[in-house]
Amino acid sequence: MQTLTVSLVQGDTRWRDPAANRDYYARLCTSLAGRNSDLIVLPETLFTGFSNEAVDQAERMDGAGVHWMRDLAHRLDAVVCGSLLIYDGQQVYNRLLWIRPDGHLAQYNKRHLFRMAGEHEHFTAGADRLIVELKGWRILPQVCYDLRFPVWLRNRGNTELPGGMEYDLLVFVANWPALRRQAWRTLLRARAIENLACCIGVNRVGCDGNGVDYAGDSVVLDAQGRALVECGMVPQIATASLELDVLQAYRKRFPAWLDGDTFQLLD
């Protein structure tokens, strides 16, 4: 079975300064050379920080931010993911990009927009989940507030898939405030445990232009909610390896998904 090596990039995103953030995250990622990462996970809205006013800094899919992510994936020979603000037609999305070393990309538009900050008044919500494959792992990437919605994230059984489940790994990119640090830590573990899947959460640190503090707490969890690597409250890079055969052996010993309730997801 395949080993998946993942690197978490926990940074102090510069406030509404895309050029500065491209330079900052490029410097932060220099330490990834030689780690042989398969997947590099960056935070949510990594070029602007989480700001409704940054809607005027959204870019098109041929913009500088997408080009930067493609170049990083190529240079480090790894998949790169993170979210940024994207104009698509007349709409603006908080869009997660999943970019392979050859430049091919997949995208996921954040489904659940953070009402308490008015995100739903400035951006358009996505409608579809994205499941991607990497080294035999099926992966569900998501964005921040999506973490609070277990029905949307449910790992539904499918006997036609290896292991009988839709995905093996959840990935969350976030700007999750320190004020709700306990919820971040608890929900990541709950999503791993209830979905019998490994789980990654990458959050930012520092204080943004609205005076909101961020505690980091980026983490890689196994399917039992145990931390394989966990970050503190400072900018840092952390790397961990996940073993698919270990995950599948656990699912075989503890097939709770076989007793899950069936349901239909409605818009």
C-alpha positions as CSV (number, residue, x, y, z in Angstrom):
1,M,0.0,0.0,0.0
2,Q,1.0,3.6,-0.6
3,T,2.7,6.0,1.9
4,L,1.5,9.6,1.6
5,T,3.9,12.2,2.8
6,V,2.1,15.5,3.6
7,S,3.6,18.9,4.6
8,L,1.6,21.6,6.4
9,V,2.5,25.2,5.8
10,Q,1.3,27.3,8.8
11,G,2.0,30.9,8.1
12,D,1.3,34.5,9.3
13,T,-0.6,35.7,6.2
14,R,0.0,39.4,5.3
15,W,-3.1,41.5,5.4
16,R,-4.6,42.1,1.9
17,D,-1.2,42.1,0.2
18,P,-1.0,39.4,-2.5
19,A,2.5,40.2,-3.7
20,A,3.9,40.2,-0.1
21,N,2.1,36.9,0.6
22,R,3.6,35.3,-2.5
23,D,7.0,36.3,-1.4
24,Y,6.4,35.3,2.2
25,Y,5.0,31.8,1.5
26,A,7.7,31.2,-1.1
27,R,10.4,31.9,1.6
28,L,8.5,29.7,4.1
29,C,8.3,26.8,1.6
30,T,12.0,26.8,0.9
31,S,12.5,24.4,3.7
32,L,10.4,21.8,1.9
33,A,13.1,21.1,-0.6
34,G,14.3,17.6,0.0
35,R,11.4,16.5,2.1
36,N,9.9,14.5,-0.8
37,S,6.4,15.7,0.1
38,D,3.6,14.3,-2.0
39,L,1.1,17.0,-0.8
40,I,1.7,20.5,0.5
41,V,-1.2,22.2,2.3
42,L,-1.4,26.0,2.6
43,P,-4.0,28.0,4.5
44,E,-7.3,29.5,3.3
45,T,-7.2,32.8,1.4
46,L,-3.4,32.7,1.6
47,F,-2.8,35.7,-0.6
48,T,-5.2,38.2,1.2
49,G,-6.2,36.9,4.6
50,F,-9.9,36.4,5.4
51,S,-11.5,39.7,4.5
52,N,-14.8,40.6,2.7
53,E,-13.2,43.8,1.6
54,A,-10.6,41.8,-0.3
55,V,-13.2,40.9,-2.9
56,D,-11.7,43.6,-5.1
57,Q,-8.4,41.7,-5.0
58,A,-9.9,38.5,-6.3
59,E,-8.1,37.3,-9.5
60,R,-9.0,35.2,-12.5
61,M,-7.7,31.7,-13.0
62,D,-4.9,33.0,-15.2
63,G,-3.8,35.4,-12.4
64,A,-0.6,35.7,-10.4
65,G,-1.7,33.6,-7.5
66,V,-2.7,30.6,-9.6
67,H,0.6,30.9,-11.5
68,W,2.5,31.0,-8.2
69,M,0.8,27.8,-7.0
70,R,1.6,26.0,-10.2
71,D,5.2,27.0,-10.1
72,L,5.5,25.8,-6.4
73,A,3.9,22.5,-7.3
74,H,6.4,22.1,-10.2
75,R,9.5,23.1,-8.3
76,L,8.7,20.9,-5.3
77,D,7.3,18.0,-7.4
78,A,4.3,17.8,-5.1
79,V,0.5,18.5,-5.2
80,V,-0.1,22.0,-3.7
81,C,-3.5,23.0,-2.3
82,G,-4.8,26.2,-0.6
83,S,-7.6,28.7,-1.2
84,L,-7.7,32.1,-2.8
85,L,-10.4,34.5,-4.0
86,I,-11.3,33.9,-7.6
87,Y,-13.5,35.8,-10.1
88,D,-15.4,33.3,-12.3
89,G,-17.8,35.0,-14.7
90,Q,-19.6,37.6,-12.6
91,Q,-19.2,35.6,-9.3
92,V,-16.4,35.6,-6.7
93,Y,-15.6,32.4,-4.9
94,N,-13.4,31.3,-2.0
95,R,-11.9,28.6,-4.1
96,L,-9.6,25.8,-3.1
97,L,-7.2,24.8,-5.8
98,W,-5.6,21.3,-6.0
99,I,-2.6,21.7,-8.3
100,R,-0.4,18.8,-9.5
101,P,3.3,19.1,-10.5
102,D,2.4,18.9,-14.2
103,G,0.1,22.0,-13.7
104,H,-3.2,20.1,-14.0
105,L,-5.6,21.5,-11.4
106,A,-9.0,20.6,-9.8
107,Q,-11.1,23.1,-7.8
108,Y,-13.6,23.2,-5.0
109,N,-15.6,26.3,-4.1
110,K,-16.3,26.7,-0.4
111,R,-19.8,25.4,0.2
112,H,-20.5,27.0,3.6
113,L,-19.9,30.7,3.8
114,F,-19.3,32.2,7.2
115,R,-22.5,34.0,8.0
116,M,-21.3,35.6,11.2
117,A,-18.7,37.6,9.3
118,G,-21.0,38.3,6.3
119,E,-19.1,36.1,3.9
120,H,-22.3,35.0,2.3
121,E,-23.1,38.6,1.3
122,H,-19.9,39.0,-0.8
123,F,-19.1,35.6,-2.2
124,T,-20.9,32.8,-4.0
125,A,-21.3,29.4,-2.3
126,G,-20.1,26.2,-4.1
127,A,-22.5,23.3,-4.9
128,D,-20.3,20.2,-5.3
129,R,-17.9,18.2,-3.4
130,L,-14.5,17.4,-4.9
131,I,-12.8,14.0,-4.4
132,V,-9.3,13.7,-5.8
133,E,-6.8,10.8,-5.9
134,L,-3.2,10.8,-5.0
135,K,-0.9,7.7,-4.6
136,G,-4.0,5.5,-4.2
137,W,-5.5,7.8,-1.6
138,R,-9.0,9.3,-2.2
139,I,-9.0,12.8,-0.7
140,L,-11.8,15.2,0.1
141,P,-10.5,18.8,0.3
142,Q,-12.6,21.4,2.1
143,V,-12.5,25.0,3.4
144,C,-12.7,26.3,7.0
145,Y,-16.4,26.7,8.0
146,D,-17.2,23.5,6.1
147,L,-15.7,21.7,9.1
148,R,-18.9,22.4,11.1
149,F,-21.2,20.4,8.8
150,P,-21.0,16.7,9.2
151,V,-23.8,15.8,6.8
152,W,-21.9,17.5,4.0
153,L,-18.7,15.7,5.0
154,R,-20.2,12.3,5.6
155,N,-18.0,9.5,4.2
156,R,-20.8,7.5,2.6
157,G,-20.3,3.8,2.0
158,N,-19.8,2.6,-1.5
159,T,-19.0,-1.1,-1.8
160,E,-17.7,-0.5,-5.4
161,L,-14.7,1.5,-4.0
162,P,-11.6,0.1,-2.3
163,G,-12.3,-0.1,1.4
164,G,-16.0,0.5,0.8
165,M,-15.8,4.2,1.5
166,E,-15.8,7.4,-0.7
167,Y,-12.6,8.9,0.7
168,D,-9.6,8.1,2.9
169,L,-8.4,11.6,3.9
170,L,-10.1,14.9,4.7
171,V,-8.1,18.1,4.1
172,F,-9.2,21.4,5.6
173,V,-7.6,24.8,4.8
174,A,-8.6,27.5,7.2
175,N,-8.4,31.0,8.8
176,W,-9.9,29.8,12.1
177,P,-9.8,32.4,14.9
178,A,-8.1,31.6,18.2
179,L,-11.4,32.6,19.9
180,R,-12.9,29.4,18.6
181,R,-9.7,27.3,19.0
182,Q,-11.4,24.6,21.0
183,A,-14.0,24.1,18.3
184,W,-11.3,23.7,15.6
185,R,-9.4,21.1,17.6
186,T,-12.5,19.2,18.6
187,L,-14.3,19.2,15.2
188,L,-11.2,18.0,13.3
189,R,-11.0,15.0,15.6
190,A,-14.7,14.3,15.4
191,R,-14.6,14.4,11.6
192,A,-11.8,11.9,11.5
193,I,-13.4,9.5,14.0
194,E,-16.9,9.6,12.6
195,N,-15.8,9.2,9.0
196,L,-13.1,6.5,9.7
197,A,-10.7,8.7,7.7
198,C,-7.4,10.5,8.3
199,C,-7.7,14.2,8.6
200,I,-5.5,17.3,8.0
201,G,-6.2,20.8,9.2
202,V,-4.0,23.8,8.2
203,N,-4.7,27.1,9.9
204,R,-2.9,30.4,9.9
205,V,-1.3,32.2,12.8
206,G,-0.8,35.9,13.8
207,C,-3.2,38.8,13.9
208,D,-5.0,40.1,10.9
209,G,-6.0,43.6,9.9
210,N,-9.3,43.4,11.7
211,G,-7.6,42.5,15.0
212,V,-8.5,38.9,14.8
213,D,-6.0,36.5,16.4
214,Y,-5.2,33.0,15.0
215,A,-3.7,30.1,17.0
216,G,-2.5,27.8,14.3
217,D,-3.1,24.3,15.7
218,S,-2.5,22.8,12.3
219,V,-2.5,19.0,12.6
220,V,-2.4,15.6,10.9
221,L,-4.7,13.0,12.5
222,D,-5.2,9.3,12.0
223,A,-8.7,7.8,11.7
224,Q,-9.0,7.5,15.5
225,G,-8.4,11.2,16.0
226,R,-4.8,10.8,17.2
227,A,-2.3,13.5,16.2
228,L,0.6,12.3,14.1
229,V,2.1,15.8,14.0
230,E,0.7,19.0,15.5
231,C,1.8,22.6,15.2
232,G,1.9,25.3,17.8
233,M,1.1,29.0,17.5
234,V,4.0,30.2,15.4
235,P,4.8,30.0,11.7
236,Q,6.2,26.6,10.9
237,I,6.4,23.7,8.5
238,A,5.4,20.2,9.7
239,T,5.6,16.9,7.8
240,A,4.1,13.5,8.5
241,S,3.5,10.2,6.6
242,L,0.2,8.4,6.3
243,E,0.0,4.7,5.6
244,L,-3.0,3.5,3.6
245,D,-2.7,-0.1,4.7
246,V,-2.9,1.0,8.4
247,L,-6.1,2.9,7.6
248,Q,-7.7,0.0,5.8
249,A,-6.7,-2.5,8.5
250,Y,-8.4,-0.2,11.1
251,R,-11.6,0.0,9.0
252,K,-11.6,-3.8,8.7
253,R,-11.3,-4.2,12.5
254,F,-13.9,-1.5,13.2
255,P,-16.3,-1.2,10.3
256,A,-18.7,1.3,11.9
257,W,-19.6,2.7,8.5
258,L,-21.6,-0.5,7.7
259,D,-24.1,0.7,10.4
260,G,-24.4,4.3,9.1
261,D,-27.8,5.8,8.2
262,T,-28.6,6.3,4.6
263,F,-29.7,9.8,3.4
264,Q,-30.0,11.9,0.3
265,L,-28.2,15.3,0.3
266,L,-30.5,18.1,-1.0
267,D,-29.6,21.6,-2.0
